[in-house]
Amino acid sequence: MNILIANTGFIPVTKYGGTERVIWYLGKELVKMGHKVTYLVKNGSYCDFATVLFFNPALNINAQIPDHIDVVHFNFPPTQEILKPFIVTLHGNINDERLLDINTVFVSKNHAERFGSTCYVHNGMDWDDYDKPALNNKRDYFHFLGNASWRVKNVRGAISIIKNTKAEKLKVLGGSRLNFNMGFRFTVSPRIQFYGMVGGEKKTTLLNGSKGLLFPVRWHEPFGLAITESMYFGCPVFGTPYGSLPEIVNHEVGFLSVKSNELKLAIENKNNFSAKICNEYALENFNSKKMALYYLEKYLVVLNKGTLNQINPKLIKIQEEKFLPFY
């Protein structure tokens, strides 16, 4: 099968780049399976296992799809009628009632259900591309992983939980101590350290020293690569039960609550969780091979002139509150 994977960002990524990381591992896995992959991505991208074409938003998208392509996998919503069979993965949230394409794929069961759909594929990582986790490491702190300037990620809540413990520490991966975007937040506690956006060996070292991920999000998280990456490195997840978290984080690999005092008690009893079980759970359930196989099923449906949803997905309920509850 000749597959075109289209996105508006750069590949490869060196730090976070959630969607770009997912499509990289998807393409790599499809090539391993014998398929031919072409990327249509931002100018300056490169790839050693697939052809790369540069996306020009000023041109008609159909003119940028090579004739030999069998199916197109969009990772952004196309605004023109597409002449080839295609699917569209929605990676994030929208909060309006626009009609989505009938061949839209969501990234978790909850994500799909909020749009009246049952069509989803969990994101999967190529764990062979990651450094081996040091599951027997001495672990001295917890970590927050995500864009801390994005208020729905609730780094404030994570900091508050840690400060209410007797001596626990938090390393914030993805934020700074001084942040004007959050109404002038300046964190002075010596138990909180900030590392900005990190990747590669530095990120691995930090995760290998962590007791667990604090993830008290205040929105319906569509998926959350921070969750599966952290579990791969042996870190249980302590978060809120919003969006995809209840389907990804079971009682063996984490604890979920909207109450900060309950999350505080859970992290103080971190030894109830096994780093080995967390790692094995991520390896088995959120790998790129499983993701690629599920996407191949979707490609075959549209190639055979079927649709992935019976009707065009649409958000069932607009979220009126800016932030979901966290006490």
DRENGUGU-577050 format. One line per 4 residues: for each residue z, y, x of N, C-alpha, C, O. Coordinates in steps of 0.001 Angstrom, whole numbers, padded with zeros to 6 digits. Layout:
<sites>
Z/Y/X/Z/Y/X/Z/Y/X/Z/Y/X | ... .
</sites>
This chain:
<sites>
000000/-001186/000837/000000/000000/000000/000000/001253/000884/000712/001311/001887 | -000791/002239/000511/-000824/003522/001214/000017/004536/000431/-000320/004899/-000696 | 001099/004980/001037/002095/005783/000346/002193/007154/001013/002335/007253/002232 | 002116/008206/000203/002340/009564/000689/003716/010020/000226/004006/010020/-000970 .
004569/010412/001179/005895/010938/000859/005853/012448/001099/005640/012900/002223 | 006057/013214/000038/005905/014675/000105/007257/015366/-000043/008058/015021/-000912 | 007493/016354/000832/008711/017150/000762/008437/018511/001376/007451/018682/002092 | 009301/019482/001104/009076/020837/001599/009837/021140/002888/009717/022246/003416 .
010616/020190/003408/011416/020421/004609/010803/019814/005854/009706/019256/005819 | 011543/019934/006980/011121/019388/008271/011588/017943/008432/012627/017556/007897 | 010827/017160/009162/011297/015873/009687/010934/015827/011171/009925/016402/011579 | 011760/015137/011993/013041/014521/011622/014147/015566/011577/013920/016729/011913 .
015356/015154/011159/016491/016069/011137/017405/015750/012318/017454/014614/012789 | 018122/016761/012785/019034/016551/013906/020493/016634/013477/021375/016110/014157 | 020751/017302/012333/022142/017400/011875/022250/016823/010480/022194/015602/010329 | 022405/017662/009429/022610/017075/008105/021279/016717/007448/020828/015577/007557 .
020642/017671/006769/019336/017425/006175/019285/016213/005280/018553/015265/005563 | 020057/016224/004195/020210/015037/003358/018913/014427/002874/018644/013255/003137 | 018094/015211/002163/016837/014682/001622/015912/014245/002743/015276/013194/002653 | 015833/015044/003795/014944/014711/004915/015381/013419/005599/014538/012630/006026 .
016664/013202/005706/017165/011967/006312/016798/010754/005448/016401/009706/005956 | 016942/010926/004134/016628/009835/003203/015148/009464/003269/014815/008281/003352 | 014255/010455/003235/012823/010127/003223/012369/009573/004575/011420/008792/004634 | 013035/009970/005654/012727/009416/006977/013026/007918/006991/012186/007116/007398 .
014214/007552/006548/014595/006138/006551/013793/005336/005536/013508/004160/005762 | 013425/005961/004419/012583/005274/003439/011227/004944/004047/010766/003806/003964 | 010585/005944/004664/009275/005705/005278/009335/004674/006373/008458/003815/006473 | 010362/004749/007200/010527/003802/008300/010644/002371/007775/010061/001443/008336 .
011397/002207/006705/011582/000876/006120/010298/000362/005485/009981/-000822/005596 | 009556/001245/004819/008292/000841/004200/007286/000390/005250/006542/-000564/005025 | 007256/001068/006398/006370/000670/007492/006768/-000718/008014/005901/-001547/008294 | 008062/-000968/008143/008528/-002297/008577/008039/-003388/007634/007798/-004520/008052 .
007895/-003040/006361/007467/-004010/005348/005961/-004180/005309/005448/-004987/004534 | 005237/-003422/006145/003792/-003578/006231/002987/-002546/005476/001762/-002650/005415 | 003640/-001552/004900/002927/-000503/004180/002543/000627/005130/003113/000757/006213 | 001584/001432/004723/001157/002573/005530/001713/003849/004895/001502/004116/003712 .
002420/004618/005699/003109/005802/005191/002530/007059/005817/002285/007111/007022 | 002314/008063/004993/001931/009394/005439/002955/010379/004877/003338/010291/003710 | 003386/011303/005704/004288/012363/005234/003497/013649/005030/002656/014010/005853 | 003775/014332/003931/003271/015677/003700/004502/016583/003706/005237/016651/002721 .
004718/017271/004817/005981/017987/005049/005715/019319/005743/004565/019693/005975 | 006777/020018/006065/006671/021370/006603/006016/021390/007980/006202/020478/008786 | 005260/022430/008230/004585/022612/009517/005605/022566/010663/006653/023210/010606 | 005276/021792/011697/006186/021611/012824/006873/020268/012826/007542/019917/013798 .
006721/019504/011749/007317/018167/011674/006551/017185/012546/005397/017422/012901 | 007203/016087/012884/006538/015024/013648/007220/013701/013345/008357/013668/012875 | 006513/012611/013617/007038/011272/013343/006299/010273/014218/005085/010377/014398 | 007032/009301/014766/006411/008325/015663/005999/007034/014972/005428/006154/015616 .
006276/006895/013664/005906/005649/012981/004979/005874/011788/004573/004919/011126 | 004642/007147/011510/003793/007440/010354/002951/008685/010637/003273/009480/011520 | 001883/008838/009883/001038/010031/009974/001757/011222/009338/002436/011076/008321 | 001602/012387/009941/002219/013604/009402/001140/014625/009078/000321/014971/009930 .
001147/015105/007838/000301/016210/007408/001201/017384/007057/002340/017194/006630 | 000688/018600/007237/001505/019780/006989/001218/020338/005593/000076/020633/005239 | 002279/020469/004825/002183/020959/003453/001949/022466/003429/002644/023224/004106 | 000964/022888/002643/000671/024311/002474/000891/024666/001000/000073/024305/000154 .
001984/025368/000681/002282/025664/-000722/001262/026582/-001386/001238/026699/-002612 | 000422/027231/-000587/-000583/028138/-001161/-001811/027388/-001662/-002617/027950/-002404 | -001964/026121/-001265/-003139/025337/-001650/-002829/024410/-002814/-001673/024056/-003046 | -003870/024020/-003546/-003714/023011/-004589/-003196/021714/-003963/-003722/021247/-002953 .
-002173/021150/-004570/-001546/019970/-003981/-002500/018785/-003934/-002427/017982/-003003 | -003395/018654/-004914/-004323/017524/-004931/-005268/017549/-003734/-005678/016498/-003240 | -005615/018759/-003266/-006505/018892/-002115/-005824/018460/-000833/-006485/018258/000185 | -004497/018315/-000872/-003742/017938/000322/-003363/016453/000326/-002701/015977/001248 .
-003787/015732/-000709/-003509/014295/-000803/-004749/013532/-000346/-005782/013610/-001010 | -004683/012796/000769/-005869/012073/001260/-006401/011070/000234/-005646/010542/-000582 | -007700/010817/000287/-008353/009929/-000679/-007793/008508/-000641/-007742/007833/-001669 | -007367/008046/000556/-006961/006645/000674/-005561/006373/000121/-005138/005219/000058 .
-004846/007412/-000278/-003469/007242/-000756/-003468/006541/-002118/-004238/006891/-003012 | -002593/005550/-002255/-002447/004817/-003522/-001428/005464/-004443/-001647/005557/-005651 | -000311/005913/-003874/000764/006467/-004687/001446/007585/-003903/001596/007506/-002683 | 001857/008629/-004629/002533/009766/-004017/003990/009778/-004464/004292/009632/-005648 .
004875/009952/-003508/006311/010055/-003798/006745/011484/-003505/006974/011850/-002352 | 006857/012293/-004564/007286/013674/-004416/008808/013742/-004340/009508/013023/-005052 | 009306/014608/-003474/010737/014882/-003397/011013/016336/-003757/012023/016913/-003355 | 010113/016901/-004509/010232/018207/-005150/009345/018142/-006387/008398/017356/-006409 .
009615/018934/-007410/008809/018840/-008634/007444/019500/-008460/007385/020707/-008227 | 006354/018757/-008565/005024/019376/-008461/004768/020266/-009673/005196/019957/-010786 | 004073/021362/-009446/003815/022327/-010525/002389/022217/-011067/002006/022950/-011979 | 001608/021296/-010497/000234/021100/-010953/000070/019671/-011463/000872/018790/-011153 .
-000972/019461/-012241/-001290/018107/-012673/-001727/017302/-011452/-002584/017745/-010688 | -001143/016128/-011271/-001429/015302/-010098/-002415/014203/-010484/-002231/013514/-011488 | -003456/014051/-009679/-004538/013128/-010021/-004273/011706/-009557/-004904/010771/-010050 | -003362/011526/-008629/-003010/010185/-008141/-001760/009679/-008874/-000993/010487/-009396 .
-001541/008360/-008923/-000261/007855/-009426/000881/008420/-008573/000758/008509/-007351 | 001991/008799/-009215/003073/009424/-008452/004416/009225/-009139/004493/008938/-010334 | 005485/009389/-008336/006837/009482/-008858/007469/010742/-008269/006971/011298/-007290 | 008572/011188/-008876/009296/012360/-008386/010776/011999/-008295/011377/011607/-009296 .
011369/012125/-007109/012813/011955/-007001/013492/013307/-007116/013171/014244/-006385 | 014450/013398/-008058/015286/014589/-008175/016537/014341/-007344/017344/013474/-007682 | 016705/015089/-006264/017836/014858/-005349/019073/015680/-005712/020191/015305/-005358 | 018881/016783/-006406/020003/017662/-006692/020255/017822/-008178/019720/017076/-008999 .
021082/018809/-008513/021389/019123/-009906/020596/020332/-010372/020298/021231/-009586 | 020258/020349/-011651/019767/021554/-012305/020631/021749/-013548/021185/020785/-014077 | 020745/022963/-014004/021631/023232/-015141/020891/023994/-016236/021373/025006/-016746 | 019711/023486/-016585/018961/024047/-017707/018249/022896/-018407/018310/021752/-017957 .
017584/023204/-019495/017011/022148/-020344/015510/021967/-020144/014810/021557/-021070 | 015013/022266/-018960/013588/022025/-018698/013276/020534/-018823/014123/019686/-018544 | 012062/020233/-019243/011608/018845/-019299/011190/018407/-017899/010396/019089/-017251 | 011708/017292/-017433/011318/016742/-016142/010142/015796/-016325/009854/015352/-017436 .
009472/015495/-015229/008336/014577/-015299/008802/013217/-015799/009918/012789/-015507 | 007954/012551/-016542/008316/011262/-017123/008545/010192/-016055/009191/009176/-016313 | 008009/010430/-014847/008201/009483/-013743/009242/009994/-012736/009098/009816/-011527 | 010288/010627/-013264/011375/011114/-012419/012365/009990/-012126/012731/009215/-013009 .
012785/009922/-010872/013812/008986/-010417/015034/009800/-010002/014905/010831/-009342 | 016211/009336/-010389/017450/010005/-010023/018135/009218/-008909/017709/008109/-008586 | 019197/009783/-008315/019779/009154/-007126/021105/008441/-007393/021736/007931/-006467 | 021521/008407/-008648/022666/007587/-009036/022583/007321/-010528/021830/007983/-011242 .
023352/006361/-010994/023379/006032/-012418/023873/007220/-013233/023293/007562/-014264 | 024959/007853/-012757/025494/009013/-013458/024493/010160/-013492/024327/010822/-014517 | 023829/010388/-012363/022800/011426/-012272/021743/011198/-013347/021358/012131/-014052 | 021276/009960/-013473/020264/009630/-014478/020802/009800/-015897/020126/010372/-016752 .
022005/009309/-016148/022567/009362/-017503/022717/010787/-018003/022572/011041/-019199 | 023004/011720/-017108/023157/013113/-017534/021839/013725/-017996/021824/014800/-018596 | 020718/013027/-017709/019394/013479/-018150/018777/012504/-019152/017572/012544/-019401 | 019596/011641/-019720/019099/010693/-020714/018204/009621/-020150/017326/009116/-020850 .
018409/009261/-018890/017551/008295/-018204/018379/007121/-017686/019598/007218/-017542 | 017704/006031/-017414/018328/004879/-016746/017655/004584/-015415/017925/003556/-014793 | 016777/005483/-014977/015961/005235/-013781/016591/005913/-012556/016594/007140/-012454 | 017116/005121/-011644/017736/005696/-010445/017596/004739/-009267/017403/003535/-009441 .
017699/005300/-008070/017742/004533/-006829/018793/005179/-005933/018693/006362/-005607 | 019793/004410/-005538/020793/004945/-004615/020164/005230/-003254/019290/004493/-002799 | 020610/006290/-002616/020159/006584/-001259/020678/005524/-000300/021802/005041/-000437 | 019848/005170/000667/020235/004187/001675/019941/004689/003073/018936/005362/003299 .
020814/004364/004008/020651/004765/005398/020187/003585/006254/020466/002429/005938 | 019481/003890/007332/019164/002881/008349/020349/002848/009306/020406/003618/010266 | 021285/001957/009040/022524/001937/009821/022283/001550/011265/023120/001838/012121 | 021154/000900/011564/020815/000597/012963/020536/001869/013757/020583/001862/014987 .
020248/002956/013053/019977/004234/013702/021262/004995/014026/021233/006016/014712 | 022373/004492/013530/023675/005119/013760/024400/004416/014905/024189/003229/015154 | 025247/005156/015588/026112/004533/016590/027051/003551/015905/027385/003703/014730 | 027472/002536/016664/028388/001545/016110/029744/002180/015828/030249/002946/016649 .
030337/001873/014683/031649/002437/014381/032744/001781/015219/032709/000580/015485 | 033711/002592/015625/034868/002079/016387/035992/001817/015389/036899/002634/015226 | 035917/000673/014730/036808/000399/013606/038259/000226/014032/039165/000376/013213 | 038489/-000085/015295/039863/-000273/015782/040414/000964/016491/041491/000922/017085 .
039666/002064/016421/040117/003314/017045/041450/003779/016475/041761/003519/015312 | 042235/004466/017298/043380/005196/016793/042849/006398/016017/041982/007120/016508 | 043358/006612/014823/042844/007660/013946/043970/008646/013646/045052/008259/013204 | 043696/009918/013893/044770/010912/013907/044644/012008/012857/045536/012850/012758 .
043581/012031/012075/043339/013153/011164/042416/012698/010046/041871/011595/010091 | 042243/013543/009051/041246/013335/008004/040085/014299/008249/040191/015209/009072 | 038990/014101/007542/037857/015006/007711/037261/015408/006369/037360/014685/005378 | 036647/016565/006369/035819/017065/005279/034402/017125/005830/034200/017608/006944 .
033423/016650/005083/032039/016632/005559/031129/017192/004479/030984/016595/003412 | 030520/018333/004753/029625/018963/003788/029511/020450/004077/030140/020965/005001 | 028717/021120/003292/028529/022561/003463/029732/023284/002860/029811/023475/001647 | 030664/023681/003722/031921/024258/003247/031730/025610/002565/032608/026043/001819 .
030610/026287/002799/030364/027570/002152/029932/027398/000699/029892/028369/-000057 | 029613/026180/000313/029212/025870/-001057/030478/025557/-001846/031087/024508/-001641 | 030876/026437/-002730/032212/026365/-003322/032450/025114/-004153/033592/024675/-004285 | 031391/024527/-004720/031583/023302/-005499/032038/022134/-004625/032580/021154/-005136 .
031822/022231/-003307/032278/021171/-002407/033788/021231/-002187/034394/020252/-001750 | 034396/022381/-002490/035844/022521/-002581/036583/022244/-001279/037527/021453/-001249 | 036152/022896/-000206/036901/022768/001051/038305/023354/000893/039241/022913/001560 | 038450/024339/000019/039777/024904/-000235/040727/023826/-000764/041884/023743/-000351 .
040223/023012/-001676/041047/021936/-002221/041447/020943/-001156/042587/020479/-001131 | 040501/020607/-000258/040803/019668/000828/041870/020246/001752/042787/019539/002170 | 041747/021533/002069/042723/022191/002942/044100/022215/002276/045118/021979/002927 | 044118/022501/000975/045380/022561/000240/046091/021209/000243/047308/021147/000418 .
045341/020140/000053/045932/018804/000063/046613/018531/001402/047748/018057/001448 | 045909/018833/002482/046457/018587/003826/047699/019447/004074/048695/018964/004612 | 047637/020712/003683/048765/021610/003932/050008/021209/003137/051123/021570/003514 | 049829/020469/002045/050970/020011/001256/051576/018711/001783/052602/018259/001276 .
050950/018105/002796/051560/016949/003464/052503/017459/004555/052511/018645/004887 | 053287/016547/005098/054241/016944/006133/053561/017269/007455/053919/018239/008124 | 052576/016450/007832/052036/016640/009186/050569/016252/009337/050053/016258/010454 | 049881/015912/008242/048496/015469/008367/047601/016621/008832/047916/017793/008626 .
046483/016261/009462/045536/017247/009984/044166/017025/009347/043854/015930/008878 | 043353/018085/009339/042012/018030/008770/041018/018657/009723/041247/019746/010250 | 039914/017966/009940/038790/018518/010692/037652/018759/009701/037189/017838/009028 | 037210/020022/009625/036160/020410/008683/034819/020370/009396/034558/021177/010288 .
033972/019434/009003/032631/019304/009560/031660/019955/008580/031356/019392/007528 | 031175/021149/008935/030264/021852/008056/030787/023188/007580/030327/023709/006564 | 031753/023757/008308/032286/025050/007895/032933/025785/009049/033083/025239/010142 | 033318/027040/008799/033945/027859/009825/035281/028394/009319/035517/028469/008113 .
036140/028760/010248/037474/029247/009882/037403/030567/009106/038208/030803/008206 | 036445/031418/009453/036263/032697/008771/035002/032621/007925/033921/032342/008444 | 035135/032872/006607/033985/032738/005723/033986/033871/004697/034826/033901/003798 | 033040/034801/004837/032948/035928/003911/032317/035519/002584/032524/036186/001570 .
031537/034413/002581/030854/033983/001365/031806/033441/000319/031420/033294/-000841 | 033029/033143/000692/033988/032558/-000238/035102/033558/-000568/036265/033186/-000729 | 034718/034827/-000662/035698/035836/-000990/036652/036114/000150/037849/036303/-000068 | 036131/036142/001366/036891/036340/002598/037987/035278/002743/039166/035543/002509 .
037575/034099/003124/038524/033021/003402/038766/032959/004899/037830/032825/005687 | 040027/033057/005280/040403/032892/006685/041555/031897/006742/042637/032150/006212 | 041311/030771/007385/042303/029703/007439/043062/029795/008750/042473/029736/009829 | 044374/029940/008644/045172/030163/009853/045949/028920/010290/046460/028884/011409 .
046046/027918/009446/046870/026758/009779/046360/026046/011031/045170/025745/011116 | 047231/025770/012004/046807/025040/013202/046469/023576/012907/045902/022887/013755 | 046815/023103/011711/046497/021719/011353/045077/021572/010815/044632/020460/010529 | 044365/022688/010677/042980/022667/010182/042065/023136/011302/042252/024223/011848 .
041076/022319/011646/040093/022696/012668/038699/022688/012062/038392/021880/011186 | 037857/023603/012545/036497/023763/012010/035472/023484/013108/035651/023888/014257 | 034392/022787/012738/033398/022373/013723/031976/022819/013385/031049/022514/014136 | 031781/023532/012278/030422/023929/011925/029576/022707/011578/030101/021616/011353 .
028263/022907/011540/027349/021796/011239/027171/020951/012494/026682/021433/013516 | 027569/019701/012408/027514/018829/013582/026611/017636/013305/026396/017253/012155 | 026084/017053/014385/025264/015859/014269/025367/015048/015541/026063/015428/016482 | 024661/013914/015562/024571/013103/016769/025903/012567/017251/026759/012174/016458 .
026065/012556/018568/027235/011955/019202/028530/012664/018810/029563/012017/018634 | 028478/013988/018672/029685/014727/018315/030181/014321/016930/031379/014123/016726 | 029259/014199/015986/029621/013784/014630/030193/012367/014643/031194/012092/013981 | 029558/011474/015393/030044/010097/015501/031467/010059/016032/032319/009356/015488 .
031724/010813/017093/033062/010837/017694/034101/011316/016692/035188/010746/016597 | 033770/012357/015948/034710/012903/014970/034984/011903/013845/036133/011732/013439 | 033950/011251/013346/034151/010292/012259/034907/009052/012732/035685/008465/011980 | 034671/008659/013986/035378/007490/014524/036867/007746/014751/037634/006804/014954 .
037277/009007/014719/038694/009315/014888/039390/009672/013590/040558/010061/013599 | 038676/009542/012455/039211/009997/011172/039861/008882/010371/039393/007743/010369 | 040942/009228/009694/041618/008299/008786/040893/008179/007450/041029/007170/006758 | 040119/009209/007083/039440/009165/005795/038756/010478/005474/039024/011505/006097 .
037863/010430/004485/037115/011602/004022/037832/012230/002835/038161/011541/001869 | 038076/013536/002904/038547/014293/001745/037334/014930/001077/036611/015709/001698 | 037116/014593/-000196/035881/014986/-000882/036185/015393/-002330/035689/014769/-003268 | 037009/016450/-002512/037429/016844/-003869/036426/017772/-004553/036769/018895/-004922 .
035202/017309/-004720/034139/018157/-005265/034461/018614/-006678/035175/017939/-007419 | 033919/019776/-007036/034148/020339/-008372/032825/020504/-009121/032629/021460/-009871 | 031930/019549/-008897/030692/019464/-009657/030339/017991/-009776/031003/017135/-009191 | 029300/017703/-010529/028859/016318/-010669/027964/015979/-009478/026758/016225/-009503 .
028569/015414/-008443/027851/015070/-007214/026738/014077/-007536/027020/012993/-008047 | 025456/014426/-007245/024368/013489/-007567/024492/012169/-006814/024335/011097/-007398 | 024778/012252/-005498/024998/011034/-004702/026074/011281/-003650/027203/010819/-003816 | 025761/011986/-002590/026748/012298/-001561/026638/011418/-000331/027370/010438/-000196 .
025705/011772/000586/025562/011001/001822/026832/011032/002668/027102/010099/003425 | 027612/012109/002537/028873/012193/003283/029776/011012/002956/030530/010544/003809 | 029698/010535/001722/030544/009422/001285/030160/008141/002008/031014/007481/002601 | 028881/007787/001963/028466/006508/002547/028509/006545/004068/028839/005541/004699 .
028182/007687/004666/028287/007807/006118/029739/007631/006569/030012/006940/007550 | 030656/008254/005852/032067/008150/006211/032553/006710/006083/033269/006214/006953 | 032166/006040/005001/032586/004647/004827/032019/003763/005939/032695/002852/006415 | 030780/004032/006349/030198/003261/007447/031072/003336/008690/031210/002348/009410 .
031663/004498/008947/032526/004657/010118/033972/004249/009838/034878/004586/010601 | 034177/003530/008751/035491/002959/008469/036433/003877/007742/037635/003613/007708 | 035929/004957/007152/036789/005953/006506/036808/005766/004989/035756/005859/004358 | 037965/005506/004386/038055/005519/002927/037838/006931/002401/037960/007907/003141 .
037516/007028/001119/037153/008301/000510/038215/008709/-000505/038592/007920/-001371 | 038691/009939/-000394/039677/010491/-001317/039042/011703/-001988/038881/012755/-001369 | 038684/011543/-003260/037927/012594/-003913/038201/012692/-005394/039151/012100/-005907 | 037359/013446/-006075/037453/013650/-007514/036465/012717/-008229/035434/012356/-007662 .
036778/012326/-009474/035938/011351/-010178/034768/011982/-010911/034580/011757/-012107 | 033977/012777/-010186/032867/013491/-010806/031530/012959/-010304/031401/012529/-009158 | 030537/013000/-011195/029195/012581/-010808/029150/011133/-010395/029630/010251/-011107 | 028566/010896/-009233/028333/009525/-008759/029566/008877/-008143/029546/007676/-007873 .
030645/009637/-007911/031752/009082/-007138/032350/007807/-007736/032613/006871/-006981 | 032581/007719/-009060/033162/006483/-009578/032293/005243/-009388/032817/004132/-009303 | 030963/005417/-009319/030109/004240/-009127/029949/003886/-007652/029555/002765/-007331 | 030247/004824/-006746/030109/004581/-005311/031443/004199/-004672/031489/003357/-003776 .
032529/004824/-005138/033848/004635/-004520/034707/003752/-005415/035247/004215/-006420 | 034834/002481/-005050/035715/001602/-005825/037115/001598/-005217/037365/002253/-004205 | 038027/000849/-005849/039432/000898/-005443/039684/000320/-004061/040741/000557/-003476 | 038717/-000445/-003522/038893/-001018/-002181/038521/-000041/-001076/038928/-000220/000072 .
037755/000987/-001409/037262/001899/-000367/037667/003348/-000606/037187/004244/000090 | 038543/003593/-001581/038966/004968/-001785/039784/005168/-003037/040119/004214/-003740 | 040098/006408/-003303/040940/006790/-004435/040410/008095/-005009/040085/009020/-004265 | 040324/008167/-006349/039771/009339/-007016/040766/009908/-008021/041404/009164/-008767 .
040893/011230/-008034/041761/011897/-008991/041397/013375/-009039/040883/013930/-008067 | 041671/014010/-010185/041484/015459/-010288/042757/016200/-009888/042785/017431/-009875 | 043819/015442/-009560/045106/016058/-009247/045361/016027/-007742/045356/014961/-007126 | 045584/017196/-007162/045770/017286/-005717/047013/016541/-005252/047029/015988/-004152 .
048067/016520/-006090/049279/015809/-005656/049062/014301/-005603/049664/013616/-004776 | 048201/013776/-006485/047883/012346/-006438/047028/012018/-005222/047208/010969/-004603 | 046099/012903/-004875/045286/012697/-003675/046157/012812/-002423/045947/012086/-001451 | 047124/013713/-002443/048069/013841/-001325/048829/012531/-001111/048952/012056/000018 .
049333/011955/-002194/050064/010690/-002077/049149/009574/-001574/049576/008722/-000794 | 047905/009579/-002016/046955/008540/-001597/046662/008613/-000107/046604/007580/000559 | 046474/009824/000431/046164/009902/001860/047401/009587/002711/047283/009132/003849 | 048575/009833/002149/049792/009464/002879/049992/007952/002913/050775/007431/003708 .
049260/007251/002025/049288/005785/002014/047934/005232/002444/047480/004210/001930 | 047300/005910/003381/045968/005548/003857/045900/004116/004347/044841/003492/004274 | 047003/003580/004844/046998/002222/005403/046755/001140/004356/046615/-000036/004692 | 046707/001542/003088/046345/000587/002035/044866/000212/002107/044430/-000724/001437 .
044100/000932/002911/042654/000711/002991/042267/000149/004352/042895/000452/005367 | 041220/-000676/004355/040747/-001331/005571/039466/-000671/006067/038502/-000529/005314 | 039458/-000268/007336/038249/000303/007935/037113/-000713/007909/035958/-000345/007696 | 037427/-001966/008120/036406/-003028/008139/035769/-003192/006757/034551/-003338/006651 .
036575/-003167/005710/036037/-003308/004361/035165/-002109/004006/034107/-002275/003398 | 035592/-000906/004375/034781/000289/004119/033422/000182/004796/032392/000469/004185 | 033422/-000233/006060/032183/-000379/006823/031258/-001425/006197/030066/-001175/006018 | 031797/-002572/005874/030984/-003649/005303/030416/-003259/003947/029286/-003620/003616 .
031183/-002535/003176/030737/-002087/001851/029537/-001145/001975/028566/-001270/001229 | 029608/-000199/002922/028482/000717/003138/027251/-000028/003642/026137/000217/003178 | 027454/-000930/004586/026335/-001685/005151/025600/-002491/004081/024370/-002538/004061 | 026360/-003117/003200/025761/-004012/002208/025099/-003272/001062/024051/-003696/000573 .
025692/-002177/000629/025267/-001556/-000621/024384/-000325/-000461/023644/000018/-001383 | 024442/000343/000676/023732/001619/000811/022870/001636/002062/022977/002534/002896 | 022003/000616/002179/021106/000527/003328/019674/000857/002922/019315/000771/001748 | 018870/001232/003896/017518/001710/003608/016583/000611/003123/015629/000896/002400 .
016832/-000636/003502/015978/-001728/003016/016120/-001897/001508/015131/-002041/000790 | 017359/-001878/001043/017593/-002000/-000398/016950/-000824/-001127/016319/-001012/-002167 | 017104/000386/-000591/016492/001569/-001197/014972/001420/-001273/014373/001706/-002309 | 014346/000974/-000180/012888/000852/-000139/012384/-000175/-001144/011356/000038/-001788 .
013096/-001278/-001281/012683/-002307/-002246/012715/-001774/-003673/011821/-002063/-004468 | 013729/-001006/-003991/013812/-000425/-005336/012703/000599/-005563/012136/000671/-006653 | 012393/001393/-004530/011316/002365/-004697/009959/001669/-004829/009093/002137/-005568 | 009773/000570/-004127/008521/-000179/-004277/008325/-000638/-005718/007200/-000641/-006218 .
009397/-001022/-006382/009299/-001398/-007794/008800/-000227/-008632/007997/-000405/-009548 | 009285/000980/-008311/008860/002166/-009063/007392/002478/-008787/006646/002837/-009698 | 006981/002337/-007522/005581/002594/-007183/004649/001661/-007973/003614/002088/-008486 | 005032/000400/-008058/004184/-000575/-008752/004059/-000254/-010237/002999/-000467/-010825 .
005112/000248/-010843/005046/000618/-012260/003975/001676/-012493/003147/001529/-013392 | 003982/002744/-011691/003011/003817/-011928/001610/003410/-011486/000623/003872/-012057 | 001515/002546/-010471/000197/002038/-010071/-000437/001220/-011188/-001660/001172/-011321 | 000407/000579/-011987/-000079/-000217/-013114/-000114/000589/-014407/-000131/000036/-015507 .
-000125/001919/-014244/-000281/002864/-015352/000907/002865/-016322/000773/003274/-017475 | 002059/002408/-015850/003265/002497/-016653/004019/003790/-016361/003610/004575/-015505 | 005124/004009/-017076/005979/005170/-016844/007402/004699/-016561/007825/003645/-017035 | 008130/005488/-015789/009483/005106/-015397/010518/005435/-016465/011592/004834/-016498 .
010201/006380/-017330/011082/006735/-018442/010274/006693/-019740/009065/006927/-019741 | 010954/006395/-020830/010254/006337/-022109/009859/007730/-022599/008807/007907/-023213 | 010712/008712/-022321/010418/010104/-022655/010757/010961/-021443/011433/010498/-020524 | 010297/012195/-021436/010603/013085/-020321/012108/013352/-020255/012697/013790/-021243 .
012739/013094/-019104/014169/013370/-018981/014468/014856/-019142/013679/015718/-018753 | 015634/015129/-019729/016090/016505/-019913/017615/016497/-019892/018244/015589/-020435 | 018204/017506/-019268/019653/017589/-019193/020261/017553/-020592/019883/018342/-021458 | 021198/016642/-020810/021786/016465/-022135/022756/017589/-022469/022765/018096/-023591 .
023572/017979/-021491/024590/018990/-021753/024651/019981/-020603/024926/019607/-019463 | 024396/021235/-020905/024517/022282/-019894/025988/022467/-019541/026838/022529/-020429 | 026289/022554/-018254/027664/022763/-017808/028002/024238/-017930/027409/025078/-017253 | 028957/024548/-018795/029330/025936/-019032/030285/026455/-017972/030177/027607/-017551 .
031235/025602/-017530/032197/026046/-016532/031557/026080/-015151/030712/025252/-014812 | 031990/027073/-014360/031430/027208/-013012/031888/026081/-012113/031120/025581/-011291 | 033146/025678/-012270/033723/024608/-011445/034446/023608/-012352/035164/024004/-013270 | 034260/022338/-012096/034977/021311/-012838/036454/021343/-012443/036791/021794/-011348 .
037331/020871/-013319/038789/021017/-013082/039282/020306/-011820/038836/019213/-011472 | 040222/020978/-011154/040936/020409/-010012/042304/021078/-009989/042414/022297/-009857 | 043335/020263/-010117/044688/020815/-010308/045542/020694/-009068/046700/021112/-009073 .
</sites>
